[in-house]
Amino acid sequence: MNPATKRPRKRTTFSVEQLVLLEQYFSQRQYICADERARLSIRLGLEEVQIKIWFQNRRIRWRRDLNKP
């Protein structure tokens, strides 16, 4: 496929079970290493990049909530 005609990825909808586990991991540590990301990917049936992006977005929400008055 030509990179110029590459289609954007569809938005991921996480299941309740996936979100619960992701939030549990995040509550223990806000950054996930490659090994943990690979294990979590297999366990949740998601791509590693989806988990990486979820953690990036969750850290943004976490920082925003910390700065709220």
Backbone bond lengths (Angstrom), bond angles and torsions (degrees), N, CA, C in turn:
res aa  C-N    CA-C-N  psi(-1)  N-CA   C-N-CA  omega(-1)  CA-C   N-CA-C  phi
1 M - - - 1.448 - - 1.523 108.91 -
2 N 1.292 116.29 133.60 1.456 122.94 178.51 1.528 109.64 -67.15
3 P 1.341 118.72 129.85 1.474 120.18 -179.02 1.526 113.50 -58.05
4 A 1.319 117.45 -27.60 1.460 120.29 179.70 1.529 111.60 -69.57
5 T 1.329 117.52 -25.13 1.467 120.68 -179.55 1.525 112.16 -102.91
6 K 1.320 116.22 12.67 1.461 121.02 -178.67 1.530 110.27 -64.18
7 R 1.313 116.23 131.93 1.465 120.93 -178.91 1.517 110.22 -87.94
8 P 1.328 116.29 146.95 1.470 118.21 177.91 1.525 111.05 -69.01
9 R 1.306 115.17 151.86 1.455 121.99 178.30 1.522 110.65 -65.73
10 K 1.317 116.66 146.55 1.463 119.72 174.55 1.514 109.17 -74.79
11 R 1.293 115.98 150.24 1.458 121.64 179.25 1.530 109.09 -67.34
12 T 1.331 115.76 133.38 1.462 120.99 -179.39 1.520 109.98 -82.00
13 T 1.312 116.41 132.05 1.457 121.75 172.56 1.521 106.91 -108.09
14 F 1.325 115.42 113.31 1.458 120.51 -177.88 1.521 109.74 -84.29
15 S 1.323 115.93 142.07 1.460 120.31 176.68 1.530 108.94 -75.43
16 V 1.312 116.03 165.92 1.464 121.19 178.82 1.527 109.95 -59.61
17 E 1.321 116.68 -43.30 1.471 120.71 -179.68 1.523 111.47 -62.42
18 Q 1.333 116.30 -41.90 1.462 120.17 178.56 1.525 110.59 -63.26
19 L 1.330 116.72 -44.34 1.462 120.64 -179.36 1.522 112.00 -64.20
20 V 1.320 116.65 -40.00 1.468 120.25 179.04 1.524 109.80 -60.43
21 L 1.319 117.06 -46.80 1.464 120.45 -178.88 1.533 111.43 -67.67
22 L 1.324 117.16 -41.28 1.467 120.19 177.67 1.529 110.77 -61.49
23 E 1.325 117.09 -43.31 1.468 120.65 179.20 1.526 111.15 -65.63
24 Q 1.332 117.44 -36.48 1.467 120.29 177.38 1.525 110.39 -62.59
25 Y 1.325 116.64 -45.38 1.467 120.36 177.61 1.524 110.06 -61.51
26 F 1.339 116.39 -44.12 1.462 120.54 -177.39 1.525 111.40 -64.52
27 S 1.316 117.69 -35.93 1.467 120.09 -179.53 1.527 111.42 -66.99
28 Q 1.330 117.16 -26.11 1.465 121.31 177.93 1.522 111.11 -82.31
29 R 1.324 116.61 -40.80 1.467 120.89 178.28 1.522 109.05 -155.49
30 Q 1.312 115.79 139.75 1.459 120.91 -175.45 1.532 113.07 -83.94
31 Y 1.326 116.07 -13.17 1.463 120.35 178.27 1.522 108.37 -120.12
32 I 1.323 116.36 138.32 1.459 120.99 -177.35 1.531 108.62 -116.01
33 C 1.325 116.21 131.47 1.471 120.14 179.92 1.532 109.41 -80.04
34 A 1.315 115.43 167.56 1.468 121.29 -175.95 1.527 112.12 -61.43
35 D 1.337 116.82 -38.68 1.471 119.55 179.93 1.527 111.50 -64.46
36 E 1.326 116.26 -45.90 1.471 120.10 179.01 1.521 110.53 -65.14
37 R 1.327 115.92 -38.93 1.462 120.29 179.40 1.530 110.10 -62.28
38 A 1.319 117.53 -40.64 1.471 121.21 179.13 1.526 110.79 -65.20
39 R 1.339 116.57 -44.29 1.473 119.88 178.97 1.527 110.95 -64.20
40 L 1.319 116.27 -43.57 1.465 120.98 179.96 1.528 110.45 -64.67
41 S 1.312 116.80 -37.01 1.458 122.07 178.25 1.526 110.99 -58.95
42 I 1.322 115.74 -46.18 1.472 120.48 179.02 1.522 110.42 -65.96
43 R 1.318 115.82 -45.19 1.469 120.74 -177.34 1.527 112.54 -63.01
44 L 1.348 116.60 -38.41 1.465 120.41 -176.31 1.526 113.60 -94.09
45 G 1.331 116.77 -12.81 1.459 119.62 -177.88 1.516 112.35 72.95
46 L 1.329 116.25 33.16 1.461 121.98 179.21 1.520 108.99 -118.27
47 E 1.332 116.40 163.09 1.456 120.30 174.32 1.526 108.75 -78.41
48 E 1.325 115.72 150.87 1.463 119.71 -179.72 1.519 111.53 -58.86
49 V 1.317 116.50 -37.28 1.463 119.68 -178.63 1.535 110.63 -65.04
50 Q 1.327 117.83 -33.03 1.467 120.53 177.83 1.529 110.19 -65.41
51 I 1.324 116.53 -39.01 1.461 121.00 179.00 1.521 109.82 -69.48
52 K 1.321 116.53 -41.80 1.466 120.98 178.98 1.531 110.67 -59.32
53 I 1.319 116.48 -46.57 1.467 121.35 -179.65 1.522 110.57 -66.36
54 W 1.342 117.33 -38.67 1.462 119.95 178.47 1.525 109.73 -59.86
55 F 1.333 117.68 -44.87 1.462 121.31 179.22 1.526 111.03 -64.43
56 Q 1.323 117.90 -39.79 1.467 120.52 177.65 1.524 110.41 -60.79
57 N 1.323 115.96 -48.26 1.463 120.34 -179.32 1.523 111.57 -66.00
58 R 1.315 117.36 -37.54 1.467 121.16 -179.54 1.525 110.97 -67.23
59 R 1.346 117.52 -37.47 1.466 120.18 176.75 1.521 111.27 -64.52
60 I 1.317 116.57 -36.19 1.468 120.28 177.60 1.523 109.74 -63.22
61 R 1.346 117.35 -46.38 1.474 120.66 178.04 1.518 110.98 -63.24
62 W 1.335 116.79 -39.82 1.467 122.57 -179.72 1.532 110.43 -61.57
63 R 1.329 117.21 -47.64 1.469 120.71 179.25 1.524 111.36 -64.45
64 R 1.323 116.25 -40.49 1.462 120.47 179.51 1.531 110.13 -62.37
65 D 1.337 116.50 -41.77 1.464 120.50 179.44 1.524 111.70 -68.02
66 L 1.329 117.66 -33.47 1.468 120.73 177.47 1.524 111.53 -65.52
67 N 1.320 116.82 -32.36 1.463 121.56 -176.82 1.522 113.76 -88.52
68 K 1.320 117.39 -3.14 1.468 119.78 178.43 1.524 109.71 -70.00
69 P 1.332 116.53 140.55 1.485 119.30 178.60 1.515 112.76 -70.82
